[in-house]
Amino acid sequence: MASVKDYKDVVGTSVIEELYAVGEKAGALKIQHVNSTAVGGGVAEILTRLVPMMRELGVDARWDVIKGGEKFFAITKKMHNALHGVPETFTQDEWDHFIEVDRDNARQMNFENDVVFIHDPQPIGLVEERTHLNNKWVWRCHIDFSEPRENVWLFLKDYIERFDGAIFSAPAFSRPLKTRQFLISPSIDPLSDKNRELDDEYVRSIFERFEIDIKRPVITQISRFDYLKDPVGVIKAYKLVKRYIDCQLVLAGGGATDDPEGEKVLADVRNAADGDNDIFVLLLPPSSDLEINALQRGSTVVLQKSLREGFGLTVAEAMWKGKPVIASAVGGIPLQIKHKYSGILTHSIEGTAYWMKQLINEPSFARELGRNGREHIKQNFLITRHLREYLLLSLSLFHDKDIVYL
């Protein structure tokens, strides 16, 4: 695993020196992160690197994961969908069960830390413990909060306002709240197996393993199998392009332990593929970072056709690799892509298909998008920036200023 100093060649010496200076200031703090899964999904991926880097800078950091049964995660999946605007109905029993599971977790956990970061709705009820402690609590929202269903929003709002602060990934997600709000965008780790440089031979070997013809155009979407990632819509767009261009489609991803819908979505995707030998539906295990890296690097175009999206780490990953990216103009994606400069933003299946054809037929334009996209990610969405902002926010919580510029 890379050390903080290893990022010097990517971001420059001054950035690393600043990180150590901030780490020295924050070194007296004990920081705790809590979420709902240790593997699968962007939150776990970020914390896997962020917590060790905090420790390397001298901060006493830890990461805890709550436990929950099938019923609990079915409820939280409904909450997740409702926060993305999907109509969902909840019984009082479901609300009660959700809170009781969080209370059971709280009884088994230690919150004797200076700052506690609670990630997303699943562990939000843990904040009830704050009344017994003299520390700071922050709710970190990673999802698209632009159009939440009112019933879930009102339920969560009561808990969010018990925190000392709330972090959102994009300005559009900010809500009317009594508590302080912060904007911190997620990030990718440029030195992780998913993003580090790979030699061409290794990339070719991965395509050969999955029997994908790297010599023909390859369109790829890397995402967990979730309705909100619209994998069936991706297949529909591909079929529109296939009428004119002999291309292939790769839909690759895995699942998360807190997402019970994954198997049904995967079945729907395989049904939509309908025996097309040029559609490759790859269910990958959590240890497939190098394979994902290679699939993105060997692709002609990378998609992220989400219906809702908190940020879309796969967009940043592909842009970092210099690939032309077509993505839906939803959630945090427009923070990463400036249309026709660092990538392409679309609003429909037909628009996605149009731009797929354009980028395959205009490789020089595709390369220009890739170059601009990589530079944009370098300047704004690498883990070194993310780490700095978490530490500065933690320090700011112990001051009384209403506005903090990170």
N, C-alpha and C positions, 0 to 999 in steps of 0.2 A: 504494500500500500504506500502511495506517495506521501512524502512529508510536505509540510508547508513550504519549505525552502525549494522544493522541486518545481514549484509553480513559477519561479523567477523567470525562466526562459519563455514562459507563455505571457505573463502579465507585466514583467519588468521588476527591477530591484526595488523601486520606490514603493510599489504596492505591497511587497512582502515586508519591507521595513515598517510601513504603517500598520500592518496587521500585528506585528510583534509589539509595537508601541501601544496599540489598543488592547492587546492581550495582557500587557503588563498592568494597565489600568483596571482591567476586568478580572485580574488574577485572584482577587480576594473573594469573588462571587462563586456560589454554588448554583449551577444551572441544571434544570431538569426538563426533559422533553417527554411527553406522553402522547402516544397515538394508538391505533387499533390493530396494526399489523406490522410484523417485523420484515416481511418480504412481500413483494408485489405492490405496484403502484409507486407514484412519484414521491410521496411523503417518506416512505421507508427508504427509498433510494437516496434521497437527500440526507436524511438523518444518519444513514450508514457512513457517510463521509464527514458530515458537519460536526458530529459529536467528537470523533477522534481528533479532528483538527482543532476544536476548542481545547481539548485536553493538551494537545501539543503546544498550544500558546500559553499554557499554564492555568487554564480555567478548569475548575472541578465540575465536569459535565457528565451527566448520565442520561440514559434513554430507557424508558419503561413502556411496556405494551400491555394494554388492558386485555382481559379475557371475556369472552361472551359465547353463548351457545347459538344454535341455529336460529332460534326465534329472535334473539337480540339482533343478529346481523341481517335477518330479513326485515326487521323494523328499520334499522339504520340505512339499508339500501333504499327502502321506501322514502325515508327522510332525504337521502341524497338525491333521488329523482325529483322529489317535490321542491327541493331548493333550486333545482334546475328548471323549474316551471311545469313539471309533469303533475297532473291532478292525482292526488293520492288521498285515501280516506284512512283515518286512524281511529281506533277505539280507545276508550279510557284505559282498558287493560294493557294496550300496547304502550301508551305513554307511561303507565305505572311500571311496566316490566323494564322499559328502557332505563328509567331512573333507578330502579332497584338493582339492576346489574351494575350500574356505575357506583352505587353505594356499596355493593359487595366488593367491587374492586378497590374502592377507597379504603375500606377496612383492612385490606391486605397490603396497602402501599404506604410508603414513607414519603412525606412531602416536606421534610425538614431541609428545604433548600431556599436560597435567596430569591430565585426566579423560577417559576414553573410555567412552561409553555405547553398548552393543551392544543393538540392539533385536530381540527375538524370536529363535526358534531358528535361522533361516537363517544368520546370521553368527557363531553362538556359538563356532565353532572358532577364530575369530581370537584368542581369549583365550590361545592357546598362545604368542603373542608377548609376553605379559605377563612371562614369565620373563626376557626380555632387557631389560626396561625398568623404570625406577624411577618409575612413575606409578600412578594409581588406575583400576580398571576396574569398571564396573557393568553388570549384565545387567538390561535392562528388558523385562519380560514384559507384552505387551498382550492376551494371549488368556486364555480361560477355563481355569484350571488346577485346577478343583475335582475332576475325576475323570480324571486322565491314565492312559493305558494304561501298565502297569508297565514294559514293555520300553523304551518311548521315555523315560519318566521317568528310569529308571536310566542310560540312555545320556547324557541331558542333565545329570543331577545331577553327574556327574563333572566336567563343564565348568563348571557354575554355581558349584560350590564353589571354583573357582579365581579367582573374582571377589572384589572387596572388598565387594560388596553386590549385592542383588537387589531390584528394584522390582516390586511387584504392584499391580494396579488395585483389588482388593477383598480384604478380610480372608479370605474363603473360599478364596482362591487360595494363601495362604501354605502352604509345605511345610516339613517338618523338614530344615533345612540348617545346615551349619557356618558359612556366611557370614551377615553381617548382612542383615536384611530391612527394606524400607521400603514404606510404603503411599502411593502417589501416584495419584490418579484422573486419567484423561485430561480433556480440556477442549475447548470449542469457542471459536472466535473470533467474538465478536458483531459485529465490524466487517468481516468477510470478505464476499465476494459471496454466499456460501451463507447468511449469517445476517443481513445488514444489512436495514434497513427498505426495503420496496418500495412504490411507489404502486399503488393498486387497478387502474389502467388497464393497467399492465405485467403484473400477475398475470392479468388477463382475457385479455390478448393471448397469453400462453403457453398458457392453456387452449384458446383458439381455434386456435392453431397445431397442437396435438395432437388437435383435434376432440373435446375433453372438454367436456361440458355442465356449466358451473359452477353452473347453476341447480338441478341435481339433486344429491342427496348424493354426495359423492366420498370414498371410502376409499382411502388411499394408504400404500404401504410403499416407502421409499427404501432400497435395499440393493444391494450387488453380487450377482450371480446365483451363489449358493452354496447347497449343500444345507443347511448349518447355519442359513441365514436362513429356511428352510422356505417358499419362495415358493409351492410347490404346496399346502401346508397353508393358506396365506392364501387361495388360490383356493377351497379347499373351504369355509372359513369364510364367504367372500363368498357362495357359492352357497346356503348355509343362510339367510343374511340376505335374499338376493334373492327368496326365496319370499314375503316379507312386505313388503319395501320396495324401491321402484324406485330402486336405487342403482347406482353405478359403482365400478370398482376400477382403481387405477393401481399397477402394479409397475414402478418405474423405478430404474435404476442402471447401473453399468458393470462393468468388470472390473479386475483388477490384473495387472501383468506377471509376477508370481510365482504366479499362480493358473491352472493349466492346465485346470481343470474347468469354467470359466465357460461355454464354448460348449455343453457337454452339458447343463448345468443350464438354460440359456436355452431350448434345444430342448424339454426336458421341460416347462418352464413354458408355452411356446406350445402344446404339445400338450394340456396340462391346460386351457388357456383355451378350446379346442374351438370356435372360431368365435364365441364370445360377443362381440357388438359393444360391450358395455359393459365389457369388460376391455381395458385398455390396457397392453401390455407394451412398455416404452420402454427401448431400449439406448442409453444416453447416453454421449457422449465425455467425456474428463476435463475439458474446458473448460465443462461444463454447470452450474456452480455457481448462476448466476442462475436457470436453469430449475428446478433442484431447490428453490431457495428459494421460487420462485413456486408450484410444485406443492404444497409443504407449506402455504404460506400460504392457498392457495385450497381446501384440502381440509376436509372436515367432520370427519373422524377420521383420525389417523395411527397406523399399526401398526408394531410391530417384533416379529414372531412368530418369534424366533430359538429354535433348539433348544439352542444354546450361544452364549454371548456374553461376550467379555472385558469390554466396557463398553457399547458401543452408542451411538456418537456421534450417530446419527440420532435417538435418543430425546431427547437433550439439545437438538439442533437444533430439533426440533418443539416441545418444551416452551418453549424460548426464544421461539418465535413465538406463544406463547399458545394452542397447539392442544391439544385433548384427545388423550392418547396411551394406546393399549392396547398392552401389551408383555408378553412372556413373563417369568415370574419366575425368570430364570436369570442366572448370572454377575453382572456388575456393574450390571444393570438395576435391581434393588431398591435400590441406593444412590441412584438418581435418582427413583424413584417410590415414594411412600407410597400404598398402595392406597386408592382412593376419596377421596384428598385432593389429591395432585398428579398423579394419573393412575390407570390401571387395570392391575393385574397379573393375568395369566391363566396357566392350566396346560394348556389343551387347545384343540382346534379348536372344540368346542361352546361352551366358556366364552368364547372370543374372539368367536364369532358373537353370543352373548347380549349381551355388552357393546357390540358394534357397534350392535345394535338399540337398546339403552338410550340410548346417547349421541346417536344420530340422533333419537330420539323425545323426548329431554329436553335441549333446547339450553341451558337455564339451568344445569343441572348440568354440561354439557360446558364451558360458559364458565367456571364456577367452578374446574373442574379445570385449565383453561388458565391462569387467573390465578395459581393456587397453584403450578403447575408452572414458570411463568416466573420467579417470585420464588425458587424453590428453585434453579434453575439459576444465577440471578444471584449468589446467595450462596455457591455451592459449586463450580461447574463452568465458570468462564470462564478464558480463557487467562492472565489476569494472576495468578491463584492458582497455576496450573500452573508458570508461569515462576518465580515466587518460590520454589516448593518445589524445583525443579531446582537453582536457584542455592544455596539453603541446604544441600541435600544435598551438592552439590559441595564446599562449604566444610567441611561436617562430616567428610568423608572424611580430612581432614588433622588430625583430632583423635582421641583414643583412647577417647572415651566409648562405652559399649556401646549406650546408648539416646539417640536424638536425636528431639526433638519438633519437627515441621515445622509 
